[in-house]
């Protein structure tokens, strides 16, 4: 598998079309039963809104660096306004159609001690007239995209999906469908459909044996005019089935926390990887690994390129290749992590020759939060600070080594002359929750500390491991 293709994830220009929803979560503790009815009383302490349905598919694509827009129907109401704000925060372009006669679909969940107590669905199914509005809008914008992904949640906005797919294929675009209809011929012309096992059986698929599954799937895609089926099979993994080939991918054995949204992650990852230039077999392999990662998270979660490529390295028995987030994309990734409620830790240094002291220090820094950002002095900055013989290793190589550490999530270079060789300006851009520095500094001596404290963050000073320093390593090399 060519991991260098991960550098081209932003090549994806995808339009997601389908049933968009607002997922609302009310979190709280439950310690008693209501005197009014035999139900738990939940004292709500946190409210959380997330993009749901087709919007969650778009969110998954955005978190994988794909360029994505969302076409669907919302109401002229508070839920619709909230959803549009969420899309903006997630860097999803909105092609949403607002309707005064129809509410935004909203699903409200009460969560206590990581368990869902109840779900309230506020929704009305869309009509063919609503679907016609989407078809008209799709006709106007389809030329702007390379891939069109239909996310069908059986709410009616895709009632005219046959005409939609015909329109997209006539524009010579790639079509992927996450289906809900029992009659898969509705998706005629699609390049890929991604039914789960129950949807496959509801559509007439047979599952008596592997050969029966293969023959049945091929019969369906032949009769329905579909190019390929990615059949998701829960604990049995996935199967990519075409008229001529079948590839099986075993489930990634992980502790399952929540399967919510796993199908969204699969089709989103498949789309982005295809757009980056991966062959279908490799793209499905990556999508399978992404599903294994996302089911270990609570709620409709997403995966990011960094964690996906780390998992790929383990899965491929460590190829020696490590994906390094392009420096220009890191700030967007940090913003997405903050939106997900993750704690951002920042530290900085030259890290010219990585040694045990660095590794221990970075692990300690990462343990303070969810994500660790390392500001890395560029080559010119190190030369000014350490002398003309430094750095020993150039910026790109130092960044690659740091990125390969499990404790490091992102690396960002700094040290332009106008920054005076301090990370103060970069710290203001990142705006971390925790600033960490190693050595015997006091807080008032640490660049950026005043800013972080003013934003409500905190500053931590860690001790270096005695006897470990790049200068000592270089001195020892020279004496030998």
N, C-alpha and C positions, 0 to 999 in steps of 0.2 A: 504494500500500500504506500502510495506517495504522500507523505505527510506535508510536503512542501505546498500541496494544494490548499492547506489551511491558510496560506497567505492570501488566498483569493476568495475568501468567504464573502467579502463585501461586493463581489461581482454579481451576487444574486439580486435581481430586480424582480421582486415577487409581489403579486397582488393576491391577497386572501379575500375570498368572497364567501359569505355565509351568514349564519345565525350568530349575531353578536350578543353578548350578555354582560351584565355587571354582577360579579360575585362579591357578596358582602359577608364579612365574618364578624361576629360578636363574641369576643373572648372574655371569659371570667371564671371564677371559682364557684363550685357548687358544694355546699356543706350541709344542706338540709332539704327536707321535702316540704313542698308547699302545703299549707293548711287548707287550701282551696280545692286541691286535686292531687292525686298521687303522682306528682311530677317533681323533678328537682328544681330548686330555685337557683338561678345563676346570677351572681352579682357581676354585672358587666364592667370590665375595667379597661377594655381596649376595643376599638372599632377599626376594621381593616377593609379596604376596598381593593379589588383586583379585577383586571380585565379577564372576562370569561368567554367560553364558547369559541367562536372563530377569532375573537380578539386575543384569546390565550395562544392560539396557533401563531398569530402575528407576533405576539410577545416572544415566543420561543425563537422565531426567526430573527427578530431584532437582537436578542441576546447572543445569537451566533454570528452577529455582525452583518447579517443580510439586510439589504435595503428593501423595506416592506411597506406596503400600503394596505389599508383595510376598507373593504366595501361591504356595507350591511345597512340595516335599518334600525334607527333608534327613535324614541319618542321625544317630544319637546318637553322634557321634564328634568327634574333634579338628577335622576339616575343617568340620563343621557349626558348631561353636563359633566357629571363626575367621570363617566367613561371617557369622554373626550379629553379631559385633563389627564387621565391616566395614560392615554395613548400618546399624548404630547411628552409626558415624562419618560415613556419607554421608547421614544424616537420612532414611533409608528405614524406614518402619514395617514391622515383621515380622508376617506372618500365616502363617509357615512351620509346616508340619506335620512333626513329628519322628517317624521310624520306626526302631525298634530292629533290624528285620530287613533293613535296606537301607542301604548306605553313601552318604554324600554324594558326588555326582559331582564329581570333581576332575581337572583337566588340568594336568599339570606340564610346563613348558617349560624347556629349557636354552638360554640365550642367550649368545652370545659375539660381541663386536665387531658388535653390532646384527644378528646373524644367528641364526636359530633352528637349533640343532644337532639336537635331537630333542624329540619330545613324547610324554609318557606319559599315557595315559588310564586313570583308575581309575573304573570305572563298571559298573553293572548296570542294564538297562532296567527301568522300572517296569511293574507289572501293572495290569489293569483295577481290581483291588481298591484299589491305591494311588490311581488316578484318582478312584475313588468317594469317597475321603477328601477330595480337593480339591473335588469337587462338593458334598459336604455342607458343607464350610467356606464355600464360595462362597455357598451358600444363606443362611448366617447373616450374611454381611457385605456382600452386594451393595448393599443399600440405602444404605450409607454413601458410595457413590462415584457419580460422574457418567459416567466413562469406564472401560471394562474392556478391557485390552489383553492378548491372548493371544500369548505368545512360545513358539512350537513349535520345539523342537530335535530332535524325533523320538526322545525318550528314554522316552516312554510315559506321562508324567504327565498328558498331555492326551488319553488314549485315549477319554475320554467328552466330547470337546469339543462334539459336537453337542448333548448335553443341557445343557452349560454355557452355550453361546450362547443356546439357547432360554430358559434361566432368566434370563439377563441381559436379553434383549430383552423378556421378559414384565415385567421391572422397569423398562422404558422407559429403558434406558441405551444409550450409544453403544459399539459394539463394533469394535475394530480387531484384525487378526490378521496376524502375521508367519508365513506358512505354511511347512510342510515336506512335507505329504502330497501325493502325486500327484493324489489325488481331491479337488479343491477343493470338491466338494459337502459335504464334512465341515464346511465353515465357513458353511453356509447360515444366512442371517440377519445376517451381518456387514455393517457399514456400509462398512468399508474392509479390503482385503487388500493386502499389499505383497510380492508375489513378485519374485524377481530373474529374469533372463532364462532361466537354466537351469531354475529351478523352473516358470516359465511353460511352457516347452517340454515339460517332463516331465508337465505337467498337460494336454497336448494342444494348447497354444498354437502357432500358426504364425507365422513371422517372415519370410516372403518379401519383403514390402514394408511400408511404413507402413500402407497400406490393409488389407493382410492382417492385420497385427498388430491394428489397430483392430477389424476384423470378428471376428477370432478371440477377442479379449478380451471383446467384447460378447456373443458367443455363450456364453462361459464364465460370465460374471457373470449372464446371463439364466437359463441352465440350472441354475446353482448357487445362485440366489437371493441374490446378493451385490449390494450397492448400487454399489460403485465399486472399481476396481483401480488401485493405484499401482504401475506396473511400473518397477522399477529396472533400468537398461540399461547399467551400467558406463560405458565411455567415451562412450556415446551419451546419457547423462543419464537422465532420467526421463520417464514419460508418465502422466498422470492420465486414466483412461478411465472414462466413465460411459455409461449407455445412450444419452445424447443428445450428449455432448461429449467432445472429446479435447484435452488441453493438453500440449504438449511443452516440456521444460525442458532446455536443453543442459548438459552436464557442465561444471563449473567447472574450468578448466585450471589445475592446480597440480602441483607435483612430488609424486608419490605416494610416501609412506614406508611405509605399511601400510594395507591395506584391512580389517584385522581389526575387526569390530564396526561397520562403516559402516552395515549394515542396521539395527542396533539404534539408531543415532543417527537414522536417517531416520524410523523409526516413532515413536520417542520425541518427536522434534521436531514431527512432524505432529500427534501427540496433544496436546501442550502448546499449540501454536498454535491448534488447533481449540477447545480449552477456553478460551483467552483471547478467543475471539470472532472469529477470522479466518475469512473464507470459505475453502473447501477449496482453491481455486486458489492463493491467497496462502500458505496454510499449506504446500502442497507446494513452492512457490517457496522458502520459508524452509528447508524440510527439505533441498532440493537444495543450497542454499548451505552448510548445516551439514555435509552429506556431504563437500563439497569441502574444508572446514576439517579434518574429523576424519581424512581419509586422509593428510593431511600430517604426522600425528603417529604416533609409534611405539606399537604395541599397541592394545588396546581402549580408545581415548581418548574424551573427551567434549568438548563445546563449552559455553561459558557465554554468557549474554545479552550481555555487553559485547563479546566478540569477534564474535558473530554480527551484532549491529547495526552494528558498524564495517564488516563485510563488506557488509552490506545497503546502507549509505550509498555505498560504492564502486560496487556493482552498480546502484544506482538513480541513478547520476551525481550523487551528493551532493544530497540533498533539503534539507539544512540542518537536518534533524531528527537529534538525537543522544540515544540512550537513556542515561539516568542511573540507575544502580542505586539503588533506594530505600535511604535511609540505614539503615533497620532491617534490610535484608538483607545489608549489606556484610560484617559479621562472619562470617556463615555462609559467604559466598563465599570469604573469606580462609581459613577453616578447611578448606574443600574443596580449595583450592589447596595448603595445607600437606600435606594427606593425599596429594596427588598428587606430593609431593616438590619443590614449587616454592619458590624463595627469595623471601621477602617483604621488600621495602625500604619504609621509612617516612620521610617528610619532612613538614614542616608550614610554614604561613605564612598571610598574609592574602590574597595574590594579588588585590589590589583592582583594579588595572589591569594586565592581562597584557602583558608586554613581552618583548623578545628575551632579556634576562638570565634571566627566568623559564623560557622555553622551553629554553634551553641547559642550565640547571641541572637541570630536570626530566628531560631526556634523559640527562644524565650519571648522575643518580640511578638511573633505570630500567636503565641499562646494567650496574649492579652486581648485578642479580638478574633474576628472572623477572617479578615483579609489583610495581608501585609503588602504595603507598597514600599519599594526600595528606590530612593533617589540616588542616582549613580553619577559621580563626577565624570564629565567627559574628559577626553585625552588632554585637551588644552588646559583644562582646569587642574588636572593632576600635575602636569608639567610645571605650572606656575606654583603649585603648592609644594611639590616634592623635588623639583629639579628636572633638568632636561633629559636625564636618563629614565625617567618614569613617564608613563606607565610601562610596565613590562608587557602586559597584555592589552590590546586595543579595546575600545569601547564595546564593539559588537561581540567579541569573544567573552569579555567580562559579563555582559548582559546575558549571553547564552548560558553560561555556567550558573549564574544566579537563578535564572528562570527554571533551570532543571531541578532546583531544590524544592522539596515538597512544602517548605515553610514560606516560600516566596510566591506571591500571586502576580505581581506586576513590577516591572522595572521601568523607570523613567530617567533619562539622562538630564543633567543640568550642568551649568558652568559656563554659560556664555559670559563674555567679559562684563556686560552690564549687570550681571547678577553678583559680581564680586566673590565668586567661588563659594557662595553659601546657598543653601536650598530654600531660603526664606520665600522667594517668589513662587517656587514650585509648591511649597507647603500651603500657601494661600490658594493656589489653584486646586490642590487636592482636598484641602480643608478636612484633615483627618480627625477622627474622634480621639486618638491617642498618638502622641509624638514620643518616640523612644530615641534615646541617645546613649551610646556606650562610653564609659570612661569615668573620670572624676569631676565632671562638670557640675556646676550648680545650675538650677533652672534658668536663672537670669542670664547665663552665658550661652544658652542654646539658641541658635538661629531658629526663628519661627515660633518659639515658645510663647511669646507674648500674644501672638495672633491666635494660637490654638486655645490658650486659656481664655481669651476674650470671647471665643466662640462657644465656650462651655465645655471644651475638651480638657484632657489632662496630659501632663508631661511626666515621663518616667525615665530614670537614669539607671542603666544596668552596668554591672561590673564586667570588665573584660577578663578572659581566662589568662591567668598569669603565664608569662613566657611565650605567648603567641602574638606575633606581629609580622606583618609583611616585611618590615625592615630587617628583622632578625633572620627571616628566611633568606632574603637576598644576601645578607652578610655571610650566612653559613655557606651558601652556594659559592660565593666569591673566594672564601677561604679554602675551598676544596678544588 
